[in-house]
Amino acid sequence: MKPIEAVNDFVVKFANVNGSGSASANELFAKSILRMGVPVSPRNIFPSNIQGLPTWYEVRVTEAGHLGRRGGVDLMVAMNPQTWDADLAEIEPGGYLFYDSTRPLPAAKFRADISVLGMPLTEICNGTYDDPRQRQLFKNIIYVGALAALLQIDLAVIEALIAEQYKSKPKLLAPNVHALHLGHDYASQSLPAIGLGVRQADAVGGRIFIDGNSAAALGCVYGGASVCAWYPITPSSSLAEAFQKYCQKLRVDPDTGRNRYAIVQAEDEIASIGMVVGAGWNGARAFTATSGPGISLMNEFIGLAYFAEIPVTIIDVQRGGPSTGMPTRTQQSDLLACAHASHGDTKHVLLLPEDPHECFEFAATALDLADRLQTPVFVMTDLDIGMNQRLCAPFAWDDARRYDRGKVMTAEELDAGKDFGRYKDVDGDGIPWRTLPATHPTRGSYFTRGTSRDAYARYSERGPDYVYNMQRLLQKFDTARSLVPAPILRAAPRPTPHGAIFFGSTSPAMAEAIDALQADGIALDTLRVRAYPFPDAVRDFIAAHERVFIVEQNRDGQLRSLIVDAFGIDPAKLVPVLHYDGTPITARFIAGAIGKHAGAYGVTALHAGRVA
């Protein structure tokens, strides 16, 4: 088997043990390539325990800009004997295995169709360092130095990154640089050259490198959120922590030094959503960040906010479920739970960002929509977007932008005799007027309740009053269709009977899969939905095609179910493409699944023009 040869287009995967200190070294590797102007897309696949279980860090290197997972590994850095066999199996024919050769392994533990690069890392560390912890930590830096030599990564770039990392701890700088050179010198002198390489490029442009949780937190700051109540849960905790960090920088009164925000780590998810509902009722822009199990606990308060019509923003960083499920794996499996959260007839607005840029944008938009619609609004990210750094367009904010507070009646309007019925639809959009506490000393007050009432908020169990409110809420949901972010169409270069609908974190892999399918003669129109309720463009797209593939990361085809329910479409027309093993979906999986149904499909390797 001829060894793979590729420049600026390959996949490296690190197999480590959680708690070994490898995460920072692996991230250093990815950022060094990024600093050389070559786009990377790293993904951390880690266990939910503190230490001891396997962890992986996959780096997609792609000057072409593909930011999704491709599938397959070209260079495996195998540092975990427990996962050796599975890691070995992932390597592409003609690929490379880098491993710690201190302890000899029998020939049966290798493959004949790959190149093996053995380096006695443990031996080098034991001969250099006396402290056991130093041996472990510096072993990670040593293999980064070796990879730099093998892949022709500029060593000065890595040294600069180390200097930035230890700017506040200068004593650690020299030992880390020394370890880096130990690895680089050994690989340069003792390991053979390989066919993979990194070459200086200018393909990153003006994009930024940030994770979705940090982006959403900053979007909440710019969107005017002043209250955050939350309870720690993977993978959303870093969102609330980032919000606090940004608030400490941007939300402290420069004259008085007083905080202009409130962040509460509640005793549980139920308390956190209760605080957010209370803050929203008082007129504050408030949000919580959670994941699927938190949504389950929050259902009763979500129902109260829906029926009492209180603005609430909920950012759901989805993970594997049900129950505890896979806390550190990604899925798109909370759509139905959030779209219909609470008992009874409920329909909630969902925003579906594809990357950190849209996390920033949609977090701010959700706060506007919650006020405008007087209802809970969900921002549906997931672990893949939330916890992995991704290249994306820089954030932009128009300083002339004004927050959309919706229909809030003022004291002046009340004094002028304007009729105030808290749950009265006055203009046909289903959205009533509200007042904020203390707006007026005698007018505009009402009793907020979770029970049925009439248009003036008076308790009522009369059937017509209940039906009036339920139909008005449905009308409000219909109004939301014209306010949420519109879907994005990508037309094939020629007419085609095939379409595909997708959303969220499937987007980067989907883009590459479309190109691969097109190269194999399969044309595909695609529509990326960005919100629920779905605009009419979704129905029209489906009507224009004989078959539409619905690509999503859950078992039950939840997006497909929502589409069928929304438009009454024959389910047979919508072909589910489902990926739900907890890892981010790959371009190869999408292309293979769609190609199998759409026509004869030669399996494209999606790597440097090779066909497997």
C-alpha positions, 0 to 999 in steps of 0.5 A: 500500500502506497503511503498517503501523501497530502499537504494541508489536507489530512486528519490527525487523531490523538488517543490519550487517557483522561487526566494525563494532561494531554488536552493542552498539548493537543490544543497546542498542536492544532493552534500551531497549524492554524497560526501557519494559516491553515484552517483546522477543526479540532474535536475533543471526545472525552469521558464524563469521569475525572480521569482514567478513561480513554479520550480522543482529540481529532484535528481536521487539517484542511486548507480547503476549509472543510470544518466538519469531520471527514471520517477516517484517520491519516495519522493516529497518535496512539498513547493509550494501550487500552484502545490500541486495537480500535485506534489502529482500525481507524487508520486509513490504508496507507496512513501512519501510526505514531506510538510510544515504542518504549515497550516492544509490541508483537508484530500481530499488533500492527497492520501491514498497510500502514507506516509505523513510527515508533518513538521511545517516549517513556524512555526519553522522559524517564532519562530526563525527568525525575518527577513522575508528574513531569514525566507524564506532562512533558511526554505530551510536549515531546510528542508535539515536538516530534509531530512538528518535525514529521509534519514540517510545522514551524517550531518557532510558531509553537514556541510563541504559543508556549510563551503566550500560554505561560506568560504569567508563569515564566518559570514554566516556559524554558522546561516546555520549550526544552521538551518540545526540542527533545521531541523535535530533535529525536524525530528529525534524527531517528524517524523516517520522513512521511507523506503528510505535511503542513505548508504555510498558507493564507487560508484562515483570513479574518475568521476567529477561533472560538467555541460556541458556549463562549460565543453564546455568552457574549451574544447574551451580553450584547443582547442585553441579558442582565440576569443569568440563573443556572445549575452546573451541567455538562456541556453547558456550564462553561457558557454561564462561566463565560457570561460571568467573565464577560460581564465582569469586563463589560457590565461593571459601572465605571463610575461606581464599580457596581455590577450591572448584572446578576448571576446566580448558581442555583441549587438545581435546574428547577430553581434556576428556571424559576429565577429566570421566569421571575426576572423576565416577569419583572422586565429583565432580560434573563436566560439560563443555560442547560442541557437535556436533563435540565430541560426535563426538570424545568418543564413545569416552569417552562409551561408557566412562562408559556401560558402566563406569557413571560419572556424567557431565553433557554440555551440548550447545549444538547448531549446524548440522552435519555436520562444521564445518557452520554454526558460528554457526547453530542446529539441533536436529540432535544428538539421534540422535548423543547418544542413541546416542553411542559404538559398540555398543548404547547409550542415553543420557538427554537433557534438552530445555530450552525456555528459559534458565529450564529451562537452569538447572533442567535443568543441576542436574537432569542432575547429580542424574540422572547420579549417580542413574543412574550414567551420562552425561546430556546437556542438549540446548540450542542456539545460539538458546537458548544465545547469545540473551538471552531473557525467562524466569521467575526462577530459584528454588532451594530451600535445603532441596534435597539432592543426589541422589547415588544408590546410594553404599555407605558404610564403615559399610554395608561394615563391617556386612557389606552385600554389594557387587557393583559391577554387581549389580542388587539391587532391579530398577531396573537401578542397582547400588551403587557406592563412591567411592575411599578409602571403606574400606581393605579392602572395597568396592574394584573394578576399573573397566574398559571390557571385559565383566565379571560382577556383581562387576566381575571380567573375564568374556567369558562370554555370560551375564555380558555379556547380564546387564549389557546387559539391566541397562543397558536396565532402568536406561534404563527406570527413567530414564523415571520420573525425567526431566522429564515432557512438558507437554500443551496441550489444544485448546479442543475435541476434535481429531484433530490433535496436535503434538509439539515440544521445545526452542527451537521452543517460543516460535514454536510457542505463537504458531503454535498461536494462529494456527491456532486463529484459522483454525479449526484446533484442535491439541493439543500435547505438549512433550517435555522428555526422552528416554527418553520417558514413556508419556504420549508414546505415549498422546498419539499414540494419541489422535490420527489425525495427529501433527505432529512439529516440529523443526529438523533435516533427518532428523526425528530426534525422530520417529525416536526416537519411532518406535523407542521405541514401534514406532509406524507412521511414517505417523502422524507427519508431519514438520515440518522447518526446518533453514536455520540460522535459528530456526524462525518461527511462520509456518513452523509454522502454514503447514506444519501448516495445509497438512496439517490443512485449508484454511488462509488464511495469517495475517500474524500481525501486528496482526490483518492478513491477507496 
